[in-house]
Amino acid sequence: MTEEMRYRLMRLLAANPQMSQRDVARELGISLGKVNYCLRALVRRGWVKARNFKNSRNKAAYMYLLTPQGIEAKGALALRFLHIKQQEYENLRREIEQVRLEVGEHASAAGPERFIRS
C-alpha cells in the first residue's frame, strides 16, 4: 500500500467510520479486495480498530475507528502527503511557465497572423 493510499483511506475512515468497504472502494476508485487488504494492514499496525455495529441488522457491518496511534500516523502521513503535493505543484508550475515561453517564442517567430489563440 502506498503512503498516498494509506493517507486517503485513513482520512476517509476518520470522516466516515461507518462506511462499508464497498463504499470505500467506490470512493477511492479501487477494488473491494484492495480495500480489504489495506484495512487489514492498518488493523495489524494498530492504526485502525474494526468494531461490529451494535444495532445493525447486518451483523457483518463494521465501524472502522482510528486508534490514537492511527490518528498520530495520519497526521504524519498528511505532512508527507502535503510536501509531495507541493513539490508536484511547483514542478507543474515550472513546466507550465516553460511551455508559455515556448508558445510565446513560436508566436513571435511565426508572426501574429499565424498564431491562433483558443
C-alpha positions as CSV (number, residue, x, y, z in Angstrom):
1,M,0.0,0.0,0.0
2,T,1.4,3.4,-1.0
3,E,1.6,6.2,1.5
4,E,-0.9,8.2,-0.5
5,M,-3.4,5.3,-0.5
6,R,-2.8,4.8,3.3
7,Y,-3.4,8.5,3.9
8,R,-6.5,8.7,1.6
9,L,-8.0,5.7,3.3
10,M,-7.3,6.9,6.8
11,R,-8.7,10.3,6.0
12,L,-11.9,8.8,4.6
13,L,-12.3,6.5,7.6
14,A,-11.8,9.3,10.1
15,A,-14.6,11.3,8.4
16,N,-16.9,8.3,7.8
17,P,-16.2,5.4,10.2
18,Q,-19.4,3.6,9.3
19,M,-18.6,3.4,5.6
20,S,-18.8,-0.1,4.1
21,Q,-15.8,-1.5,2.4
22,R,-17.8,-1.4,-0.9
23,D,-18.4,2.3,-0.4
24,V,-14.8,2.9,0.4
25,A,-13.7,1.1,-2.8
26,R,-16.1,3.2,-4.8
27,E,-15.0,6.5,-3.2
28,L,-11.3,5.7,-3.6
29,G,-11.6,4.1,-7.1
30,I,-10.0,0.9,-6.1
31,S,-11.2,-2.8,-5.9
32,L,-13.1,-4.2,-2.9
33,G,-10.2,-6.7,-2.5
34,K,-7.7,-3.9,-2.2
35,V,-9.8,-2.1,0.4
36,N,-10.0,-5.3,2.4
37,Y,-6.2,-5.8,2.1
38,C,-5.5,-2.2,3.1
39,L,-7.8,-2.3,6.1
40,R,-6.3,-5.5,7.4
41,A,-2.8,-3.9,7.1
42,L,-4.0,-0.9,9.1
43,V,-5.6,-3.1,11.7
44,R,-2.4,-5.2,12.0
45,R,-0.4,-1.9,12.5
46,G,-2.7,-0.9,15.3
47,W,-3.8,2.2,13.4
48,V,-7.5,1.1,12.9
49,K,-9.9,-0.8,15.0
50,A,-12.8,-2.6,13.4
51,R,-16.0,-2.9,15.5
52,N,-19.3,-4.5,14.7
53,F,-22.3,-2.2,14.8
54,K,-24.4,-2.8,17.9
55,N,-27.8,-2.1,16.3
56,S,-27.0,-3.2,12.8
57,R,-29.4,-5.6,11.0
58,N,-26.4,-6.7,9.0
59,K,-24.1,-8.4,11.5
60,A,-21.2,-8.2,9.1
61,A,-21.3,-4.4,9.2
62,Y,-18.3,-2.8,10.8
63,M,-17.2,0.6,12.0
64,Y,-13.6,1.5,11.4
65,L,-12.1,3.7,14.0
66,L,-8.7,5.3,14.0
67,T,-6.8,4.4,17.2
68,P,-4.7,7.1,19.0
69,Q,-1.6,5.7,17.1
70,G,-3.6,5.8,13.9
71,I,-4.5,9.5,14.4
72,E,-0.8,10.3,15.0
73,A,0.2,8.3,11.9
74,K,-2.5,10.0,9.9
75,G,-1.0,13.4,10.9
76,A,2.5,12.3,9.9
77,L,1.2,11.0,6.6
78,A,-0.7,14.2,6.0
79,L,2.5,16.2,6.4
80,R,4.4,14.0,3.9
81,F,1.5,14.0,1.5
82,L,1.3,17.8,1.6
83,H,5.1,18.0,1.0
84,I,4.8,15.7,-2.0
85,K,1.8,17.6,-3.5
86,Q,3.6,20.9,-3.0
87,Q,6.6,19.6,-4.9
88,E,4.3,18.3,-7.7
89,Y,2.6,21.7,-7.8
90,E,6.0,23.5,-8.1
91,N,7.2,21.2,-10.8
92,L,4.0,21.6,-12.8
93,R,4.1,25.4,-12.3
94,R,7.6,25.5,-13.7
95,E,6.6,23.3,-16.7
96,I,3.6,25.5,-17.5
97,E,5.9,28.6,-17.4
98,Q,8.3,26.8,-19.8
99,V,5.5,25.9,-22.2
100,R,4.2,29.5,-22.1
101,L,7.7,30.8,-23.0
102,E,7.9,28.3,-25.9
103,V,4.5,29.3,-27.2
104,G,5.5,32.9,-27.0
105,E,8.7,32.2,-29.0
106,H,6.7,30.3,-31.5
107,A,4.2,33.1,-31.9
108,S,6.9,35.7,-32.4
109,A,8.7,33.6,-35.0
110,A,5.5,32.7,-36.9
111,G,4.1,36.1,-36.9
112,P,0.9,37.3,-35.2
113,E,-1.3,36.3,-38.2
114,R,-0.3,32.6,-37.9
115,F,-0.8,32.3,-34.1
116,I,-4.2,31.0,-33.2
117,R,-5.4,31.6,-29.6
118,S,-8.0,29.5,-28.0
